[in-house]
Amino acid sequence: MRLRADISVADTDYGQVLLDERTGRYWQLNPTGVVVVRALLDGADENAAVAALTSSYEVSEDQARQDVTALVAGLRAAGLVTA
C-alpha cells in the first residue's frame, strides 16, 4: 500500500495528520493508527500490521484485526492510498 503522491504527512503530538493537497481535507491518525499505517507503507500486509499493533499495544488480536481492517477500508474509501 502507498499513499497517493499528493498526500502529505505531518507528525503531531498525538499521532499524524494526512493532508489531501488536492482537496484540503485532512485525517487525524491516533498513535495506534500510525503504527498500522507505517507498517503497511513499509510493505507489510494486514496480518503483519495486526502483529505490529498487538506488539506495540495491549490489544487482542481480534480487536487489532478489526481495527486494521476498518482503517484500511477508511483509507481506501477516502482515496488516500493506492494498491
C-alpha positions as CSV (number, residue, x, y, z in Angstrom):
1,M,0.0,0.0,0.0
2,R,1.2,3.5,-0.8
3,L,-0.2,7.0,-0.1
4,R,-1.1,8.9,-3.2
5,A,1.6,11.3,-4.3
6,D,-0.4,14.3,-3.3
7,I,-0.9,13.2,0.3
8,S,1.3,15.0,2.9
9,V,2.0,13.5,6.3
10,A,2.8,15.6,9.4
11,D,3.6,14.2,12.8
12,T,1.7,15.8,15.7
13,D,1.8,15.4,19.4
14,Y,-1.0,12.9,19.2
15,G,-0.1,10.9,16.1
16,Q,-0.1,12.1,12.5
17,V,-2.2,14.1,10.1
18,L,-2.7,13.1,6.5
19,L,-3.5,16.0,4.2
20,D,-5.0,15.6,0.8
21,E,-3.4,18.5,-1.0
22,R,-6.0,18.4,-3.9
23,T,-9.0,19.0,-1.6
24,G,-7.5,20.5,1.5
25,R,-9.2,17.7,3.6
26,Y,-7.2,16.1,6.4
27,W,-7.4,13.0,8.5
28,Q,-6.0,12.6,12.0
29,L,-4.3,9.3,12.9
30,N,-4.0,8.4,16.6
31,P,-0.9,6.6,17.8
32,T,-2.3,3.1,17.0
33,G,-3.3,4.3,13.6
34,V,0.3,5.5,13.0
35,V,1.6,2.0,13.9
36,V,-0.7,0.4,11.4
37,V,-0.1,2.9,8.6
38,R,3.7,2.8,9.0
39,A,3.7,-1.0,8.8
40,L,1.6,-1.0,5.7
41,L,3.6,1.7,4.0
42,D,6.7,-0.2,4.8
43,G,5.4,-3.1,2.8
44,A,3.7,-5.2,5.5
45,D,0.4,-6.9,4.7
46,E,-2.6,-6.6,7.0
47,N,-1.6,-9.6,9.1
48,A,1.8,-8.1,9.8
49,A,0.1,-4.8,10.7
50,V,-2.0,-6.7,13.2
51,A,1.1,-8.2,14.7
52,A,2.8,-4.7,14.9
53,L,-0.3,-3.4,16.6
54,T,-0.5,-6.2,19.2
55,S,3.2,-6.0,19.9
56,S,3.0,-2.2,20.5
57,Y,-0.2,-2.0,22.5
58,E,-2.2,-4.2,24.8
59,V,-4.9,-5.2,22.4
60,S,-6.3,-8.6,21.5
61,E,-5.5,-10.0,18.1
62,D,-9.3,-10.0,17.2
63,Q,-9.6,-6.3,18.1
64,A,-6.4,-5.4,16.3
65,R,-7.6,-7.2,13.2
66,Q,-10.9,-5.3,13.3
67,D,-9.1,-2.0,13.7
68,V,-6.7,-2.7,10.9
69,T,-9.5,-3.7,8.6
70,A,-11.5,-0.6,9.4
71,L,-8.5,1.7,9.0
72,V,-7.5,0.2,5.6
73,A,-11.1,0.4,4.4
74,G,-11.3,4.0,5.5
75,L,-8.1,5.0,3.8
76,R,-9.3,3.3,0.6
77,A,-12.8,4.9,0.8
78,A,-11.2,8.3,1.3
79,G,-9.0,7.7,-1.8
80,L,-5.8,8.3,0.2
81,V,-4.0,5.2,-0.8
82,T,-3.2,3.2,-3.9
83,A,-2.9,-0.6,-4.0
